[in-house]
Structure formats: structure tokens, C-alpha cells
Amino acid sequence: MEASKDAMSELENGMATIIRVFNHYSGEKGKLKKAELKELINNEMSHFVMKIQENAILDELFADLDQNGDLEIDFKEFITLIAMVTSACHEFLNPNCGDH
């Protein structure tokens, strides 16, 4: 697949932003520890997700996302969170979506 020389679309820019944000918080290792996930959610998703202040909530979310049980969140596991939050917010952001 050859990359286009045109400017990226709005969707492509959004996808690139998700990758950049994940890489910023995960660093060179490419995986998020629990504290890094909490920081990412609280700093980058505060309009869509309530700030995580209770450890029990963070523990439950982390366990749900950590599909391979390695106590870290890799990019594929992180994308699951992005998909869940985006899906949950879809109706809120587009109230006419149920009218079709």
C-alpha cells in the first residue's frame, strides 16, 4: 500500500494523534503501566471519561484491558479502551444517530 502525498484526512489525523499520545505515555517500551494509564486517561480523556481517583476503579479497568495478563497495556489493548469510550460517546455527540 503506497502512502498518499496529499494531506492526511481528519480521520487519519485522529488516528495519528492516538498513536502519538500512546507513545508519549508508554515511552520506549511501548506499554503502559497502571500509573501511566491513569495519567493518560486523566490528562487526555477528561471530557469523555471521569477522572480516575479511586484505585479500585483503576484496578478493574486495568484488569479488563490487560487481556494477556502481563500487567501492562500494549497498543492493541489500549485501542480497546479507545473503541469502548468512542462507542459510548457516539450517541451523546451525535443525537440524530438513532433517527436513521
PDB file as gemmi writes it, atoms N, CA and C in Angstrom:
CRYST1    1.000    1.000    1.000  90.00  90.00  90.00 P 1                      
ATOM      1  N   MET A   1       0.847  -1.177   0.000  1.00  0.00           N  
ATOM      2  CA  MET A   1       0.000   0.000   0.000  1.00  0.00           C  
ATOM      3  C   MET A   1       0.888   1.234   0.000  1.00  0.00           C  
ATOM      4  N   GLU A   2       0.701   2.101  -0.964  1.00  0.00           N  
ATOM      5  CA  GLU A   2       1.521   3.292  -1.096  1.00  0.00           C  
ATOM      6  C   GLU A   2       0.860   4.456  -0.374  1.00  0.00           C  
ATOM      7  N   ALA A   3       1.642   5.179   0.408  1.00  0.00           N  
ATOM      8  CA  ALA A   3       1.120   6.330   1.142  1.00  0.00           C  
ATOM      9  C   ALA A   3       0.888   7.485   0.176  1.00  0.00           C  
ATOM     10  N   SER A   4      -0.207   8.182   0.389  1.00  0.00           N  
ATOM     11  CA  SER A   4      -0.551   9.330  -0.436  1.00  0.00           C  
ATOM     12  C   SER A   4       0.303  10.527  -0.036  1.00  0.00           C  
ATOM     13  N   LYS A   5       0.615  11.375  -1.012  1.00  0.00           N  
ATOM     14  CA  LYS A   5       1.391  12.585  -0.733  1.00  0.00           C  
ATOM     15  C   LYS A   5       0.478  13.736  -0.349  1.00  0.00           C  
ATOM     16  N   ASP A   6      -0.835  13.525  -0.436  1.00  0.00           N  
ATOM     17  CA  ASP A   6      -1.791  14.551  -0.039  1.00  0.00           C  
ATOM     18  C   ASP A   6      -1.814  14.665   1.476  1.00  0.00           C  
ATOM     19  N   ALA A   7      -2.400  15.748   1.956  1.00  0.00           N  
ATOM     20  CA  ALA A   7      -2.549  15.926   3.402  1.00  0.00           C  
ATOM     21  C   ALA A   7      -3.447  14.828   3.965  1.00  0.00           C  
ATOM     22  N   MET A   8      -3.168  14.458   5.196  1.00  0.00           N  
ATOM     23  CA  MET A   8      -3.981  13.418   5.835  1.00  0.00           C  
ATOM     24  C   MET A   8      -5.398  13.926   6.067  1.00  0.00           C  
ATOM     25  N   SER A   9      -6.339  13.001   6.027  1.00  0.00           N  
ATOM     26  CA  SER A   9      -7.734  13.334   6.307  1.00  0.00           C  
ATOM     27  C   SER A   9      -7.906  13.593   7.801  1.00  0.00           C  
ATOM     28  N   GLU A  10      -9.058  14.089   8.173  1.00  0.00           N  
ATOM     29  CA  GLU A  10      -9.366  14.333   9.577  1.00  0.00           C  
ATOM     30  C   GLU A  10      -9.286  13.032  10.381  1.00  0.00           C  
ATOM     31  N   LEU A  11      -9.810  11.952   9.813  1.00  0.00           N  
ATOM     32  CA  LEU A  11      -9.764  10.656  10.490  1.00  0.00           C  
ATOM     33  C   LEU A  11      -8.325  10.162  10.635  1.00  0.00           C  
ATOM     34  N   GLU A  12      -7.548  10.286   9.575  1.00  0.00           N  
ATOM     35  CA  GLU A  12      -6.144   9.866   9.645  1.00  0.00           C  
ATOM     36  C   GLU A  12      -5.373  10.680  10.680  1.00  0.00           C  
ATOM     37  N   ASN A  13      -5.641  11.974  10.748  1.00  0.00           N  
ATOM     38  CA  ASN A  13      -5.007  12.812  11.773  1.00  0.00           C  
ATOM     39  C   ASN A  13      -5.390  12.343  13.169  1.00  0.00           C  
ATOM     40  N   GLY A  14      -6.658  11.983  13.349  1.00  0.00           N  
ATOM     41  CA  GLY A  14      -7.107  11.471  14.643  1.00  0.00           C  
ATOM     42  C   GLY A  14      -6.405  10.179  15.018  1.00  0.00           C  
ATOM     43  N   MET A  15      -6.250   9.297  14.036  1.00  0.00           N  
ATOM     44  CA  MET A  15      -5.557   8.028  14.282  1.00  0.00           C  
ATOM     45  C   MET A  15      -4.091   8.276  14.640  1.00  0.00           C  
ATOM     46  N   ALA A  16      -3.451   9.190  13.923  1.00  0.00           N  
ATOM     47  CA  ALA A  16      -2.050   9.520  14.209  1.00  0.00           C  
ATOM     48  C   ALA A  16      -1.917  10.122  15.604  1.00  0.00           C  
ATOM     49  N   THR A  17      -2.895  10.920  16.010  1.00  0.00           N  
ATOM     50  CA  THR A  17      -2.878  11.508  17.347  1.00  0.00           C  
ATOM     51  C   THR A  17      -2.981  10.431  18.414  1.00  0.00           C  
ATOM     52  N   ILE A  18      -3.858   9.457  18.217  1.00  0.00           N  
ATOM     53  CA  ILE A  18      -3.986   8.351  19.179  1.00  0.00           C  
ATOM     54  C   ILE A  18      -2.644   7.638  19.330  1.00  0.00           C  
ATOM     55  N   ILE A  19      -1.982   7.383  18.223  1.00  0.00           N  
ATOM     56  CA  ILE A  19      -0.684   6.703  18.261  1.00  0.00           C  
ATOM     57  C   ILE A  19       0.350   7.559  18.990  1.00  0.00           C  
ATOM     58  N   ARG A  20       0.406   8.853  18.681  1.00  0.00           N  
ATOM     59  CA  ARG A  20       1.374   9.749  19.338  1.00  0.00           C  
ATOM     60  C   ARG A  20       1.136   9.831  20.836  1.00  0.00           C  
ATOM     61  N   VAL A  21      -0.126   9.953  21.244  1.00  0.00           N  
ATOM     62  CA  VAL A  21      -0.439  10.049  22.674  1.00  0.00           C  
ATOM     63  C   VAL A  21      -0.045   8.760  23.387  1.00  0.00           C  
ATOM     64  N   PHE A  22      -0.385   7.616  22.803  1.00  0.00           N  
ATOM     65  CA  PHE A  22       0.009   6.339  23.411  1.00  0.00           C  
ATOM     66  C   PHE A  22       1.528   6.269  23.554  1.00  0.00           C  
ATOM     67  N   ASN A  23       2.245   6.604  22.495  1.00  0.00           N  
ATOM     68  CA  ASN A  23       3.708   6.542  22.528  1.00  0.00           C  
ATOM     69  C   ASN A  23       4.294   7.499  23.560  1.00  0.00           C  
ATOM     70  N   HIS A  24       3.683   8.653  23.726  1.00  0.00           N  
ATOM     71  CA  HIS A  24       4.156   9.624  24.715  1.00  0.00           C  
ATOM     72  C   HIS A  24       4.093   9.038  26.130  1.00  0.00           C  
ATOM     73  N   TYR A  25       2.984   8.413  26.462  1.00  0.00           N  
ATOM     74  CA  TYR A  25       2.801   7.877  27.815  1.00  0.00           C  
ATOM     75  C   TYR A  25       3.482   6.521  28.009  1.00  0.00           C  
ATOM     76  N   SER A  26       3.616   5.744  26.956  1.00  0.00           N  
ATOM     77  CA  SER A  26       4.211   4.408  27.098  1.00  0.00           C  
ATOM     78  C   SER A  26       5.727   4.428  26.976  1.00  0.00           C  
ATOM     79  N   GLY A  27       6.268   5.470  26.367  1.00  0.00           N  
ATOM     80  CA  GLY A  27       7.714   5.579  26.238  1.00  0.00           C  
ATOM     81  C   GLY A  27       8.304   4.540  25.306  1.00  0.00           C  
ATOM     82  N   GLU A  28       9.592   4.289  25.465  1.00  0.00           N  
ATOM     83  CA  GLU A  28      10.312   3.382  24.568  1.00  0.00           C  
ATOM     84  C   GLU A  28       9.823   1.943  24.655  1.00  0.00           C  
ATOM     85  N   LYS A  29       9.316   1.556  25.804  1.00  0.00           N  
ATOM     86  CA  LYS A  29       8.894   0.157  25.983  1.00  0.00           C  
ATOM     87  C   LYS A  29       7.595  -0.148  25.247  1.00  0.00           C  
ATOM     88  N   GLY A  30       6.818   0.886  24.898  1.00  0.00           N  
ATOM     89  CA  GLY A  30       5.595   0.683  24.125  1.00  0.00           C  
ATOM     90  C   GLY A  30       4.460   0.030  24.880  1.00  0.00           C  
ATOM     91  N   LYS A  31       4.502   0.098  26.214  1.00  0.00           N  
ATOM     92  CA  LYS A  31       3.429  -0.460  27.039  1.00  0.00           C  
ATOM     93  C   LYS A  31       3.170   0.468  28.213  1.00  0.00           C  
ATOM     94  N   LEU A  32       1.919   0.478  28.663  1.00  0.00           N  
ATOM     95  CA  LEU A  32       1.519   1.324  29.786  1.00  0.00           C  
ATOM     96  C   LEU A  32       1.439   0.514  31.068  1.00  0.00           C  
ATOM     97  N   LYS A  33       2.064   1.029  32.102  1.00  0.00           N  
ATOM     98  CA  LYS A  33       1.853   0.502  33.452  1.00  0.00           C  
ATOM     99  C   LYS A  33       0.567   1.143  33.975  1.00  0.00           C  
ATOM    100  N   LYS A  34       0.101   0.688  35.116  1.00  0.00           N  
ATOM    101  CA  LYS A  34      -1.155   1.185  35.675  1.00  0.00           C  
ATOM    102  C   LYS A  34      -1.117   2.700  35.910  1.00  0.00           C  
ATOM    103  N   ALA A  35      -0.032   3.206  36.478  1.00  0.00           N  
ATOM    104  CA  ALA A  35       0.082   4.644  36.755  1.00  0.00           C  
ATOM    105  C   ALA A  35       0.085   5.461  35.466  1.00  0.00           C  
ATOM    106  N   GLU A  36       0.714   4.940  34.427  1.00  0.00           N  
ATOM    107  CA  GLU A  36       0.753   5.641  33.139  1.00  0.00           C  
ATOM    108  C   GLU A  36      -0.627   5.664  32.490  1.00  0.00           C  
ATOM    109  N   LEU A  37      -1.364   4.572  32.603  1.00  0.00           N  
ATOM    110  CA  LEU A  37      -2.728   4.535  32.073  1.00  0.00           C  
ATOM    111  C   LEU A  37      -3.602   5.557  32.787  1.00  0.00           C  
ATOM    112  N   LYS A  38      -3.488   5.614  34.098  1.00  0.00           N  
ATOM    113  CA  LYS A  38      -4.266   6.581  34.879  1.00  0.00           C  
ATOM    114  C   LYS A  38      -3.931   8.004  34.455  1.00  0.00           C  
ATOM    115  N   GLU A  39      -2.654   8.304  34.307  1.00  0.00           N  
ATOM    116  CA  GLU A  39      -2.227   9.641  33.898  1.00  0.00           C  
ATOM    117  C   GLU A  39      -2.752   9.980  32.506  1.00  0.00           C  
ATOM    118  N   LEU A  40      -2.665   9.037  31.580  1.00  0.00           N  
ATOM    119  CA  LEU A  40      -3.159   9.255  30.225  1.00  0.00           C  
ATOM    120  C   LEU A  40      -4.657   9.554  30.238  1.00  0.00           C  
ATOM    121  N   ILE A  41      -5.429   8.734  30.929  1.00  0.00           N  
ATOM    122  CA  ILE A  41      -6.881   8.938  30.981  1.00  0.00           C  
ATOM    123  C   ILE A  41      -7.210  10.284  31.615  1.00  0.00           C  
ATOM    124  N   ASN A  42      -6.585  10.585  32.739  1.00  0.00           N  
ATOM    125  CA  ASN A  42      -6.895  11.823  33.452  1.00  0.00           C  
ATOM    126  C   ASN A  42      -6.458  13.064  32.686  1.00  0.00           C  
ATOM    127  N   ASN A  43      -5.374  12.979  31.936  1.00  0.00           N  
ATOM    128  CA  ASN A  43      -4.873  14.143  31.202  1.00  0.00           C  
ATOM    129  C   ASN A  43      -5.454  14.281  29.802  1.00  0.00           C  
ATOM    130  N   GLU A  44      -5.720  13.175  29.146  1.00  0.00           N  
ATOM    131  CA  GLU A  44      -6.063  13.211  27.723  1.00  0.00           C  
ATOM    132  C   GLU A  44      -7.521  12.895  27.408  1.00  0.00           C  
ATOM    133  N   MET A  45      -8.269  12.361  28.370  1.00  0.00           N  
ATOM    134  CA  MET A  45      -9.642  11.934  28.086  1.00  0.00           C  
ATOM    135  C   MET A  45     -10.643  12.516  29.081  1.00  0.00           C  
ATOM    136  N   SER A  46     -10.306  13.638  29.686  1.00  0.00           N  
ATOM    137  CA  SER A  46     -11.115  14.164  30.790  1.00  0.00           C  
ATOM    138  C   SER A  46     -12.503  14.639  30.371  1.00  0.00           C  
ATOM    139  N   HIS A  47     -12.720  14.911  29.093  1.00  0.00           N  
ATOM    140  CA  HIS A  47     -14.053  15.316  28.647  1.00  0.00           C  
ATOM    141  C   HIS A  47     -14.958  14.119  28.373  1.00  0.00           C  
ATOM    142  N   PHE A  48     -14.373  12.947  28.165  1.00  0.00           N  
ATOM    143  CA  PHE A  48     -15.147  11.751  27.845  1.00  0.00           C  
ATOM    144  C   PHE A  48     -15.210  10.752  28.986  1.00  0.00           C  
ATOM    145  N   VAL A  49     -14.234  10.778  29.875  1.00  0.00           N  
ATOM    146  CA  VAL A  49     -14.148   9.819  30.972  1.00  0.00           C  
ATOM    147  C   VAL A  49     -13.917  10.595  32.263  1.00  0.00           C  
ATOM    148  N   MET A  50     -14.651  10.214  33.316  1.00  0.00           N  
ATOM    149  CA  MET A  50     -14.427  10.860  34.606  1.00  0.00           C  
ATOM    150  C   MET A  50     -13.010  10.559  35.073  1.00  0.00           C  
ATOM    151  N   LYS A  51     -12.415  11.534  35.754  1.00  0.00           N  
ATOM    152  CA  LYS A  51     -11.069  11.316  36.290  1.00  0.00           C  
ATOM    153  C   LYS A  51     -11.074  10.111  37.215  1.00  0.00           C  
ATOM    154  N   ILE A  52     -10.054   9.302  37.080  1.00  0.00           N  
ATOM    155  CA  ILE A  52      -9.921   8.120  37.931  1.00  0.00           C  
ATOM    156  C   ILE A  52      -9.236   8.544  39.220  1.00  0.00           C  
ATOM    157  N   GLN A  53      -9.981   8.463  40.318  1.00  0.00           N  
ATOM    158  CA  GLN A  53      -9.421   8.843  41.603  1.00  0.00           C  
ATOM    159  C   GLN A  53      -9.359   7.666  42.566  1.00  0.00           C  
ATOM    160  N   GLU A  54     -10.178   6.661  42.335  1.00  0.00           N  
ATOM    161  CA  GLU A  54     -10.196   5.505  43.228  1.00  0.00           C  
ATOM    162  C   GLU A  54      -9.389   4.367  42.610  1.00  0.00           C  
ATOM    163  N   ASN A  55      -8.520   3.775  43.416  1.00  0.00           N  
ATOM    164  CA  ASN A  55      -7.683   2.675  42.925  1.00  0.00           C  
ATOM    165  C   ASN A  55      -8.507   1.472  42.490  1.00  0.00           C  
ATOM    166  N   ALA A  56      -9.643   1.235  43.141  1.00  0.00           N  
ATOM    167  CA  ALA A  56     -10.474   0.078  42.783  1.00  0.00           C  
ATOM    168  C   ALA A  56     -10.987   0.201  41.348  1.00  0.00           C  
ATOM    169  N   ILE A  57     -11.365   1.400  40.948  1.00  0.00           N  
ATOM    170  CA  ILE A  57     -11.844   1.626  39.580  1.00  0.00           C  
ATOM    171  C   ILE A  57     -10.704   1.409  38.590  1.00  0.00           C  
ATOM    172  N   LEU A  58      -9.536   1.940  38.911  1.00  0.00           N  
ATOM    173  CA  LEU A  58      -8.373   1.759  38.048  1.00  0.00           C  
ATOM    174  C   LEU A  58      -7.999   0.285  37.949  1.00  0.00           C  
ATOM    175  N   ASP A  59      -8.015  -0.416  39.077  1.00  0.00           N  
ATOM    176  CA  ASP A  59      -7.674  -1.844  39.081  1.00  0.00           C  
ATOM    177  C   ASP A  59      -8.619  -2.645  38.190  1.00  0.00           C  
ATOM    178  N   GLU A  60      -9.911  -2.349  38.275  1.00  0.00           N  
ATOM    179  CA  GLU A  60     -10.906  -3.072  37.471  1.00  0.00           C  
ATOM    180  C   GLU A  60     -10.726  -2.787  35.982  1.00  0.00           C  
ATOM    181  N   LEU A  61     -10.551  -1.507  35.642  1.00  0.00           N  
ATOM    182  CA  LEU A  61     -10.345  -1.132  34.243  1.00  0.00           C  
ATOM    183  C   LEU A  61      -9.077  -1.784  33.697  1.00  0.00           C  
ATOM    184  N   PHE A  62      -8.004  -1.725  34.467  1.00  0.00           N  
ATOM    185  CA  PHE A  62      -6.732  -2.293  34.034  1.00  0.00           C  
ATOM    186  C   PHE A  62      -6.862  -3.795  33.793  1.00  0.00           C  
ATOM    187  N   ALA A  63      -7.521  -4.483  34.708  1.00  0.00           N  
ATOM    188  CA  ALA A  63      -7.709  -5.934  34.564  1.00  0.00           C  
ATOM    189  C   ALA A  63      -8.535  -6.260  33.322  1.00  0.00           C  
ATOM    190  N   ASP A  64      -9.559  -5.448  33.046  1.00  0.00           N  
ATOM    191  CA  ASP A  64     -10.384  -5.665  31.854  1.00  0.00           C  
ATOM    192  C   ASP A  64      -9.581  -5.463  30.567  1.00  0.00           C  
ATOM    193  N   LEU A  65      -8.699  -4.475  30.560  1.00  0.00           N  
ATOM    194  CA  LEU A  65      -7.928  -4.168  29.356  1.00  0.00           C  
ATOM    195  C   LEU A  65      -6.751  -5.114  29.144  1.00  0.00           C  
ATOM    196  N   ASP A  66      -6.137  -5.564  30.222  1.00  0.00           N  
ATOM    197  CA  ASP A  66      -4.922  -6.388  30.150  1.00  0.00           C  
ATOM    198  C   ASP A  66      -5.280  -7.823  29.763  1.00  0.00           C  
ATOM    199  N   GLN A  67      -5.554  -8.017  28.493  1.00  0.00           N  
ATOM    200  CA  GLN A  67      -6.059  -9.299  28.001  1.00  0.00           C  
ATOM    201  C   GLN A  67      -5.054 -10.438  28.113  1.00  0.00           C  
ATOM    202  N   ASN A  68      -3.764 -10.137  28.031  1.00  0.00           N  
ATOM    203  CA  ASN A  68      -2.766 -11.212  28.100  1.00  0.00           C  
ATOM    204  C   ASN A  68      -2.180 -11.393  29.499  1.00  0.00           C  
ATOM    205  N   GLY A  69      -2.611 -10.574  30.457  1.00  0.00           N  
ATOM    206  CA  GLY A  69      -2.209 -10.746  31.846  1.00  0.00           C  
ATOM    207  C   GLY A  69      -0.763 -10.419  32.159  1.00  0.00           C  
ATOM    208  N   ASP A  70      -0.116  -9.583  31.333  1.00  0.00           N  
ATOM    209  CA  ASP A  70       1.289  -9.255  31.584  1.00  0.00           C  
ATOM    210  C   ASP A  70       1.478  -8.021  32.470  1.00  0.00           C  
ATOM    211  N   LEU A  71       0.377  -7.506  33.017  1.00  0.00           N  
ATOM    212  CA  LEU A  71       0.380  -6.341  33.916  1.00  0.00           C  
ATOM    213  C   LEU A  71       0.846  -5.066  33.224  1.00  0.00           C  
ATOM    214  N   GLU A  72       0.687  -5.028  31.904  1.00  0.00           N  
ATOM    215  CA  GLU A  72       0.950  -3.840  31.105  1.00  0.00           C  
ATOM    216  C   GLU A  72      -0.100  -3.776  29.998  1.00  0.00           C  
ATOM    217  N   ILE A  73      -0.350  -2.562  29.522  1.00  0.00           N  
ATOM    218  CA  ILE A  73      -1.317  -2.366  28.444  1.00  0.00           C  
ATOM    219  C   ILE A  73      -0.542  -2.048  27.171  1.00  0.00           C  
ATOM    220  N   ASP A  74      -0.612  -2.951  26.188  1.00  0.00           N  
ATOM    221  CA  ASP A  74       0.043  -2.686  24.911  1.00  0.00           C  
ATOM    222  C   ASP A  74      -0.915  -1.886  24.023  1.00  0.00           C  
ATOM    223  N   PHE A  75      -0.463  -1.544  22.821  1.00  0.00           N  
ATOM    224  CA  PHE A  75      -1.272  -0.677  21.968  1.00  0.00           C  
ATOM    225  C   PHE A  75      -2.599  -1.319  21.590  1.00  0.00           C  
ATOM    226  N   LYS A  76      -2.601  -2.604  21.273  1.00  0.00           N  
ATOM    227  CA  LYS A  76      -3.856  -3.270  20.901  1.00  0.00           C  
ATOM    228  C   LYS A  76      -4.843  -3.266  22.064  1.00  0.00           C  
ATOM    229  N   GLU A  77      -4.352  -3.456  23.265  1.00  0.00           N  
ATOM    230  CA  GLU A  77      -5.227  -3.417  24.443  1.00  0.00           C  
ATOM    231  C   GLU A  77      -5.727  -1.994  24.683  1.00  0.00           C  
ATOM    232  N   PHE A  78      -4.869  -1.008  24.453  1.00  0.00           N  
ATOM    233  CA  PHE A  78      -5.249   0.396  24.607  1.00  0.00           C  
ATOM    234  C   PHE A  78      -6.343   0.780  23.613  1.00  0.00           C  
ATOM    235  N   ILE A  79      -6.234   0.283  22.393  1.00  0.00           N  
ATOM    236  CA  ILE A  79      -7.235   0.593  21.371  1.00  0.00           C  
ATOM    237  C   ILE A  79      -8.611   0.078  21.783  1.00  0.00           C  
ATOM    238  N   THR A  80      -8.656  -0.992  22.549  1.00  0.00           N  
ATOM    239  CA  THR A  80      -9.932  -1.485  23.079  1.00  0.00           C  
ATOM    240  C   THR A  80     -10.590  -0.408  23.929  1.00  0.00           C  
ATOM    241  N   LEU A  81      -9.815   0.261  24.770  1.00  0.00           N  
ATOM    242  CA  LEU A  81     -10.339   1.361  25.589  1.00  0.00           C  
ATOM    243  C   LEU A  81     -10.847   2.493  24.703  1.00  0.00           C  
ATOM    244  N   ILE A  82     -10.062   2.875  23.714  1.00  0.00           N  
ATOM    245  CA  ILE A  82     -10.464   3.957  22.807  1.00  0.00           C  
ATOM    246  C   ILE A  82     -11.769   3.593  22.102  1.00  0.00           C  
ATOM    247  N   ALA A  83     -11.888   2.365  21.645  1.00  0.00           N  
ATOM    248  CA  ALA A  83     -13.109   1.923  20.960  1.00  0.00           C  
ATOM    249  C   ALA A  83     -14.310   1.948  21.896  1.00  0.00           C  
ATOM    250  N   MET A  84     -14.137   1.484  23.127  1.00  0.00           N  
ATOM    251  CA  MET A  84     -15.250   1.471  24.090  1.00  0.00           C  
ATOM    252  C   MET A  84     -15.717   2.887  24.412  1.00  0.00           C  
ATOM    253  N   VAL A  85     -14.783   3.783  24.665  1.00  0.00           N  
ATOM    254  CA  VAL A  85     -15.143   5.162  25.015  1.00  0.00           C  
ATOM    255  C   VAL A  85     -15.778   5.858  23.818  1.00  0.00           C  
ATOM    256  N   THR A  86     -15.218   5.661  22.639  1.00  0.00           N  
ATOM    257  CA  THR A  86     -15.766   6.281  21.429  1.00  0.00           C  
ATOM    258  C   THR A  86     -17.178   5.781  21.156  1.00  0.00           C  
ATOM    259  N   SER A  87     -17.396   4.498  21.296  1.00  0.00           N  
ATOM    260  CA  SER A  87     -18.722   3.926  21.092  1.00  0.00           C  
ATOM    261  C   SER A  87     -19.723   4.479  22.099  1.00  0.00           C  
ATOM    262  N   ALA A  88     -19.320   4.566  23.351  1.00  0.00           N  
ATOM    263  CA  ALA A  88     -20.212   5.079  24.393  1.00  0.00           C  
ATOM    264  C   ALA A  88     -20.546   6.549  24.178  1.00  0.00           C  
ATOM    265  N   CYS A  89     -19.609   7.304  23.624  1.00  0.00           N  
ATOM    266  CA  CYS A  89     -19.824   8.738  23.417  1.00  0.00           C  
ATOM    267  C   CYS A  89     -20.512   9.055  22.096  1.00  0.00           C  
ATOM    268  N   HIS A  90     -20.617   8.083  21.210  1.00  0.00           N  
ATOM    269  CA  HIS A  90     -21.174   8.330  19.879  1.00  0.00           C  
ATOM    270  C   HIS A  90     -22.573   8.930  19.936  1.00  0.00           C  
ATOM    271  N   GLU A  91     -23.461   8.330  20.699  1.00  0.00           N  
ATOM    272  CA  GLU A  91     -24.835   8.827  20.770  1.00  0.00           C  
ATOM    273  C   GLU A  91     -24.891  10.213  21.400  1.00  0.00           C  
ATOM    274  N   PHE A  92     -24.057  10.452  22.401  1.00  0.00           N  
ATOM    275  CA  PHE A  92     -24.023  11.763  23.054  1.00  0.00           C  
ATOM    276  C   PHE A  92     -23.571  12.846  22.079  1.00  0.00           C  
ATOM    277  N   LEU A  93     -22.573  12.542  21.271  1.00  0.00           N  
ATOM    278  CA  LEU A  93     -22.027  13.527  20.342  1.00  0.00           C  
ATOM    279  C   LEU A  93     -22.854  13.666  19.073  1.00  0.00           C  
ATOM    280  N   ASN A  94     -23.683  12.657  18.770  1.00  0.00           N  
ATOM    281  CA  ASN A  94     -24.498  12.670  17.563  1.00  0.00           C  
ATOM    282  C   ASN A  94     -25.914  12.234  17.923  1.00  0.00           C  
ATOM    283  N   PRO A  95     -26.713  13.132  18.505  1.00  0.00           N  
ATOM    284  CA  PRO A  95     -28.046  12.742  18.973  1.00  0.00           C  
ATOM    285  C   PRO A  95     -28.979  12.265  17.864  1.00  0.00           C  
ATOM    286  N   ASN A  96     -28.684  12.558  16.610  1.00  0.00           N  
ATOM    287  CA  ASN A  96     -29.535  12.136  15.496  1.00  0.00           C  
ATOM    288  C   ASN A  96     -29.195  10.744  14.983  1.00  0.00           C  
ATOM    289  N   CYS A  97     -28.199  10.078  15.573  1.00  0.00           N  
ATOM    290  CA  CYS A  97     -27.746   8.794  15.021  1.00  0.00           C  
ATOM    291  C   CYS A  97     -28.818   7.718  15.111  1.00  0.00           C  
ATOM    292  N   GLY A  98     -29.768   7.822  16.017  1.00  0.00           N  
ATOM    293  CA  GLY A  98     -30.815   6.821  16.145  1.00  0.00           C  
ATOM    294  C   GLY A  98     -32.002   7.063  15.236  1.00  0.00           C  
ATOM    295  N   ASP A  99     -31.984   8.167  14.503  1.00  0.00           N  
ATOM    296  CA  ASP A  99     -33.121   8.533  13.660  1.00  0.00           C  
ATOM    297  C   ASP A  99     -33.081   7.886  12.282  1.00  0.00           C  
ATOM    298  N   HIS A 100     -32.045   7.146  11.939  1.00  0.00           N  
ATOM    299  CA  HIS A 100     -31.909   6.606  10.577  1.00  0.00           C  
ATOM    300  C   HIS A 100     -32.665   5.339  10.405  1.00  0.00           C  
TER     301      HIS A 100                                                      
END                                                                             
